[in-house]
Amino acid sequence: MIIRVVLALALSAPPVMTPAGAAPGACPVPMPARTNCGFLEVPERRDAPERKIKVGYAVHMSTAANRKPDPVVFMSGGPASASMQLTGFLSQMFPDRDVVTVEQRGSAYSQPVLGCPETAQAMLGQLREPPADIGAAANRCRERLREQGMDLRGYNTKEITADVVALREELGYASWNLFGVSYSTRVMMDVAAADPAGVRSVVLDSYLPESVTWYDDADRNLSDTMAGLGAKEPFETMVARLNRTPARVPTTDPLLGREFTARMSGDDVATILMEGLQDAELAGVAPALVRALADGHDEFLRPLADAVGEALVSHEFGLYHAVQCQDEVPFNTFTPKSRLFTVNGDKAVCDAWQLPKAAPVNATTKAPVYVLGGQQDPTTPPRTAGPAAQALPNARFQQFQSAAHAVFLADACAREKIVEFVGDPAKTYSDPCSQPPARGVGGLHVTGAPYQISRSPWLAAPFALFALLCLVQLVQGALRGRSLAAFGGLSGAAFCGLIAESVYTMASRNETALAVGIPDTAGLYTWLAVASVVLTAAALVYERTWPRMAVTAAGAGFLVWWLLWFL
């Protein structure tokens, strides 16, 4: 969802002007004016430099009169998430600086691309019966990549770090400001340690310290997040219920483009929530969603099942596995076995691939560091990010109350604080934000109808027809002096308008809430619809015509649809 906003902010225009060392090139995604894209050619393995690969990057040139000489260089997380699509968004954050977005080697806008549809398909296959063999899928993927000449040992944090250092030298910047989020915070810390003279400041959003054993912490992180949201008890009830009797949920396989019926246990739902709660909007409605699932409302499993498919096309999983199998998985014990199928799946891939374990870097820096954490983040929680920040010689940590993962994407205050820090890293700024974001939606009437309508808009036809008939009845009743008919039309039109306004207001605050329900004021507004149908029926006493009877029947049918299906 946030990516749609970001892409809308990135205005497409021809690239112009480049810093020293950058070669002009077309950009693979829409970009703002004065942006150039290119490739940095680097060895696939610096200890065996014969084979070369290309790392994608984009440079947006600031036109500000007070343009600063040191740009901001940004890399997305993942591992294996793309970065370039955020160039426009970041250029608006930093209008007085050049913005460089650098891809991870092997990701979507680098060459080669380390996709692994075999393991992505097998991960979705964990929701099938019987579950897919992830290890066998991993072996097929590795064999295919090997046949294409790729050496997976070259795709790790050490090499990605060296790419960023080499890019600064290639572009000719004397120094720049590092900006990492999630996995790339680890990369940027390593860059700061490897290239101290070229680093002015470091921003770490959702910090993933090298010392953290992420896989071993995953189950606890999820439980802590649920407790923080006040939903731990219904969460455990939901998990236990679905583990006893897994639900059957229709969904779509995005890789094959086919519908299938997923088998979802409580542990499967826990896994999906672990991933989804990285979004602050889902965290805002998670308590209502979890309580509904605990009460047996399995219709809310459909948006969760669909989310799994969407996630499988968001990363290049060959790169993801290569990094995790060298830099993360070997440092975890995996005891006891996790209930999260993503954790167990990653372990199965790494058992199959048998890549070498990376040497710890224990990176530190004397450069000023600003670390941001979301209070509701289940992936890089403040519990681990805060102490790691405090261990750095020149760092400060700030927790954002209403945020989850990747704080800067969803929190305007966080963006303001980042810009302040980069403007003067040595200055101490006040912590409070002028207006913390509101992720909650107040009272929520839980219903799966809005999500079904979002997938099949024709399901909203009864509402649209009722609104149209009420407007026609209002106009005709007023023109003909039929007060009962006019008031019937007015009541119905008011109902439709109030429902539309309340839903729009909720969606503008938290679009994800529509997957869970609508404002609970809908129950109060429903009395207007009832009044409309009653008044329209009463008008039949004075005007027994076929149009009047048809309108009355349509109104009664709408109430049945509204009360029995929608609500």
N, C-alpha and C positions, 0 to 999 in steps of 0.2 A: 504494500500500500504506500509506504513512504517513498518507494522508488518511483511510483507514478507521479508523486508531487515533485520529486527531484527532476525527473525528465521534463516536466512542464516548465520548470524554472530554467532549464538549459536551452537557450535559444540557438537554433541552428544558424551558422553563418560561415563563410569561407575563412580558412585560417590565414593569418597574416603575421609578419614579424616573428622572428624566433631569436632566442638568446644564442650566444656563441656556442657552436658545436651541435645545435639541433638541426636536423634535416627536415625540410617541409614534407608533409604527407597528409593523406586523407584520414579523417577520423571515423572510427567504426560506429560511433553513436552521435546523436545531436550534441553540438557544442556551442558555447557562446562565441561572439565575435572575438577576433584576435587570439585564436587558439590554434596551436599546431600539435599534430600527433606524429609520433615516430617510433622507431625501434632502436634499442640499444643492443648491439651484438656482443655476446659474452660467451665464454666457454660453458658447456653444459656441466663440466666438472673442472674446477680450477687446478686440481691435481693431475688432470689428464686433459689438457686444453685443446686437443685436436678438433673435437666436434664442437661446432658453434650453434647457439640458439639465439632467439631474439626476444627481448623483453619490451613489451609495449609501454608507452608513456604518453602523456599529453601535457602541454605547457600553455597556460593561459597568461597572456601579457596584460598587466594592469595599465590602464590609461590615466590613473589618478595623477594630479599635479604634484602631490606629495608622495609619489611612489617610493616605497622602501626598497633597498637593494637586496634584502634577504627574503626569498620567497617562502611559502609554506609548501612542503612536500607531503602528500597524503597517500596512504595505502589502506585498502579495506582489509577486513579480517578473514574469517573462514576457519582454516586456510582455504584458499581457492576462490574467494569472492572477487568479483571484478571491481575496479576502482574508477575507471574513466567516466562512468555515467554520473559521478558526483562532481565533476569539474565545474559545471555551472553553479551548483549549489554552493560550493566552496568559494568560488570567485565572488559571490554576493556576500559571503561572510567576511572576506578579506579583500575589499575593493582596492586597497592601497598597496597590495603585494601581488607579485606573480604567484600563480598556483600551479604546482606540478602534481599530477596524479600518476603514480607508477603502479604498474601491474605486477603481480607475482609471476615468476617464470612458470610456464605451463598452464596459466589461466586463460580465460576466454579471449583476451585481446593480446596475448603473446603467441609466439610460434616456437615449437609446436604446442598444440593444446592437448593437455593430458586428461581427456575425458575417460570415464569408466562406466559406460551404461550397464555393463554386466553387473557391477556391484550395486548400482542404483536400482536396477530391476530386482535384484535379490533382496535389497533392503525393503522395498515395497512388498516383496514376496513374504516378508515376515507376517503380513496380515492375511496371507492365504493359508489354505489347509491342504496338504501339509506345508510348513514353512520352507522357503527356498534355502538351499545350501550356499551360504555366503562364501565360505572358503573355496568351494569349487568355482564360483563366479569370479572370485579374486584371481584364481590361477588362470582362468581364461583371459581376463583383462591383462594380467601381467604378460602372458605369452604374446598377446596381440601387440602390446606396446613394445616388447622386445623385438618382435619382427619388424616393427617400424623404426627400429634403431635407437630407441630411447633407453637411457640408462637412469633408472629411478633413483640411484644413489646421488644424482646431481640435483634432486629436487628436495631441498631441505632448508631450514632456517639460515644456516651458515651461508649457503650460496645466495639466497634471496637477500640477505644482509649485504653481501659483497656487491650485488647488483645495484642497490641503492647508493652505496658509496661511489661506485663507478659512474653512476648517472650524474651525480653532482659534478664530478670532474669533467664529464663529457659536455655538460651544459655550461660549464664555466662559472658557476656561482661560487663565490668565496666562502659563503656559509648559508645555511638555511634553517628553517624551523621544522622539526619533525612532528608529524601528526599521525598517530596510529590508533586503531580501534580494535578491540578484542585480540585476535591472534596477532595482528600486526603491531600491537604494543610491544610484544616480545621482539619482533624484528627491529623496531625503532630503538629499543633499549640497546640492542646489539650494535646498531649503527652508531648510536651516540658513543659507545665504548670504543668502537673500531675507528671512528673518524672524529675525534674530539675537536680538532681545529675547524671542522666544517659544520659544527652544530652550535646554533645560537640558543635554542630552547627546544623543549620536548613536551608535547601534549599526549597523554596516554588516557584514552577514553575506554572504560571497561577493561582495566589492566589485568593481563594474564601473566603473572610472574612465572619465571622459569622454575622456581622452587615449589610451585603448587602441583600436586598430583591430581589433575583435573578429573580423570576417570574415577579414581577412588573417592573423590568428593561429590560426584554427581548426584547420588541418591540423597545425601544429606542436604545438598544445595536445594534440591526440589522440595524436600520436606520443610526446610527452613523458610522457603519462599511461600509455601502454602500456609505455614503458621503465621508469617508476617501479614498475609492477606486475610487472616481470620477464617481460613477455609480448611484447616488441617483435618478436623474431624469428619466433615462431609467428604473430603478427598479420600481418606482411608476407607470410609463406608462405600464410596463409589468403586474404588479399586477392588475391595473384597467382593462386592456384588458381581462385578463383571468378570472377575477371576473365577467365580463359581459358575457363572453362566455367561460366556462370551456372547456379545451381540453380533448380528449379521447386518452389515451396513453396505448399501450400494455406493460405489464410488467409481472414479475413472482412472485408468492407468495412463499417465501423460506420455509415457515412452512408447506405448503401443496404440494409444488412442482408443482403447476399448473399455467398456464398462465391465466391472466385476464386483463380486460381493466379498467385502473384507470381513474377516473374523477378528473382532476387537475384544481383547481381554482387558482387565483393569490395568495390568502392567503396560499393555500397548497404549492405552489412553494416557497413562502417566508419562510415557516416553514422548508422546506427541505434545502434551502440555509442557514438558520440560523445554522443548524446542520453541513452542509458541509463546511461552511467557517471556521470551526475550523482547517481545513487543509490549510496550507500556499500555497500549490500548487493550490488548487481551488481558493483561494483568488487572486492568480496571474493571472488567466484567467477569473475571475468573471466579470470584466467589459465587455469583448467581449461576454461572454455568455449572460449576462443580456441584452445587446443591441440587440443581435440576437433574443432573446425571445420577446423583446419589438417590434421588427419589424415583428413579426409573424412567426418566424422559430420554430414551435412547435416540430420539430424533435429532438431538444435538450432537450426535456422533458423526453425522454426515459432514458438517463443515470441518471437523477435525480430521476425518479420513481424507477429505479433499486436500487439506493442508499438507499432508504427507507427500502427495504427488507433486504439489507445487514446489516443495522443498527439494525434491530430487532433480529438478532442472535448474536450481539456483547456484550450483557449484560444479566445478570440474573435478569429479571424484577421484580421478587418477592422481592429480596433484594433492588433493586432500589426504588421501591414504599415504602417499609417499612422505609427506611432512609428518603426519601423525605417527607413522610407523618408525620414524627415525628420531623424532624430537619429543614425543609425548607418551605413546603407549609403553615403551620400554621402562619408563620411570614409575609405572604404576604396578600395584600388586594384583588387582582384580579379585581380591578376597575380602568379603564374600562376593559371590557372583552378583552382578547388578540385576535389578528387575527391568532396566531400560534396554530395549533391544538395540538401540544405536550404540551403546557402550559395548555390548557383547558382540555386535556386528563388526565394530572397528577392531576389536581384539581378534576376531576370526580372520579378518583380512590380513592383519599383521603377522599372525601365526603362519599364514600361507605364504606371505611375501618374504619373510625372513630378511629384512633389510638391516643394515648395521645400525647399532645404537650410536646416537650422536654424543659428542663430548660436551658436557655442561660448559656454559660460557661464564655464568655468574657475572653478567654485565652490570656495570655501574657507570655513573657519569657525574661530573661536577657541574654540568650545565643545569640551569633552572628547569625543573620538571613540574608540570601541573597534571595531577591524576584525578579523573572524574569517575565516580561510581554511582550506579543507580541502586536505590534502596531495595527495589523489587527484582533485582537481576539474579536469575537462577544460575547463570553461567560463570560470571566473574563477580561474585558477591563482594560487598564491602568487607566482609569478614576476612577475606584473604587479600583483597586489593589494598585496603587501608594500611595494614602493618607492613606490606611490601613497599608501599610508598614512603612510609616513615623511616624505613631502613636506608633510603637513598640520601646522599649528603645534602642535596639542595632541592628537596621536593616538598610539595604540599598536596594534601588530599582533600577533596570536597565531595560529599555525598548529596545526591539529589533525591528528595523525598518521594516524588511522584514518578520517578523514572525507572526504567528497567535496563536493558542492554543497549549499547550504542547510544549513549545519552544525547549526544549532540544532534542526532537526526530528528528527535522528537521534542526536544526541550529548548525553547528559545532562550531561557535564562542561561543554560549551559553554553550555548553559542556565544552569548554576550560575555560570559566569563572567560571563554577561550580567547576571544578577540582581545579582551583586556590584558590577558596574560601575555599573549604574543606581542602586543603593543609595547609592553614594558615588563619583561619577565622578572626583574628585580624588585618591582613595586609590590606592596601588599595591598590587596583590595578587600573591601568588606564582603562578607559571605552572603548576606541575605539577597534574595531575588525580589524584584519589584512585584512580580505576580507569578506564583508557581502554577504550572499547568494543571488543568482539571481533567483527570482521566476517568473518574467515576461518572456515572450517569444518573445518580439519584435513584428514585424508585424505578424498578424495572419489572414489567410484566413478561415473564418468560414464555416465549412461543417460538417455534421453529419456522413459522409461516414466512417471515420476511426473507430468511435465507433461501427458502424454496422459490419464492418469487424472484429473488435476484438471479437465480439460475434459469427460471422459466417465467419470464415476465407476463405471459398470457394468463397465469394464475391470478393476477390482480384484476382481471376483467370485471368481476362482479363489483369491485369497489369503484372502478372507473365508470361503469354503467350506472351505478347508484348515484354517483356524483352528478353525472350528466342529466339523469332524469329529475333529480332534485332541482337543478338549476332551471331546467325547462318548466317544471311545475311552478317554481317560484315566479318566473316571469309571466307565464300564462295566467296564473292565479291572480297576480297583482293587476294585470291588464283587464281581466274580466270581472274583477270584484269578487272573486271566490276566496274568502279569507282563510277558510280551513285548508284549502289546497295551497295557498300562498305560504301560510305558516308551516305547513308540512314540508314544502320545498325549502323554506328558510332553515328549519331545524336540521334537515338532512345536509344542506349545503354547509351549515355551520359545523356539523359533525365532521364532514370530510375535510374542511379547512383546518379545524383544530387538530385532527389526527395528523394531517400532512405537516402542519407547522411544528408539532411536538416531535415528530419523527425526524424532520430536517434539523431541528435544534440539537437533538441527541446525536445525530450522525455527524454534525459539524464539530462536536466535541470528541466523539469516539465512534468512528465508523464501524469498528469491529462489533460494537454493541448490537448492531442489526442482525448479527448471526445468532444472537441469544434472545432477543425480544424487542419490545417497544416500551415507551414510557408507561408507567402504571396509571397515568391519567386517562389512558384509553378506556378503562372501566367506567370512569365518570362520564366521559364523552359519549359512551355507548347509549346512555339514556337519551341523548339527543336523537340518535338514529331510531330508537324505539318510539320516541314522540313523533318523529316524522312519519313512520309507518302508521301509527295510530291515527294521526290527523288526516293522513291520506285516505285511510279506510273510512273515517267518519265522513269525509267529503263524498263518499259513494251514496250516502243517504240522500243528497241533494242532486247528484249528477251520476246516474247509473249509465255510464257509457263504457264502450269497450276500451278506449284509451285509459280511462280512469281505473278500470278494473285491472288492466295490464300493468299500470304503474304500481297499484297496490300489491299485485302478485309479485312484481319485481322487487319491491321493497321488502316484502316478507321473505322472499328467497334470499335477499342480501343478508337479512338478519340471521337466517339459518347458517349461511356461509360464514358470517362474521363470528357468531357465537360458538359454533360447533367446529369450524375448521381453523379460522385465523387465531382466535383467542384460545 
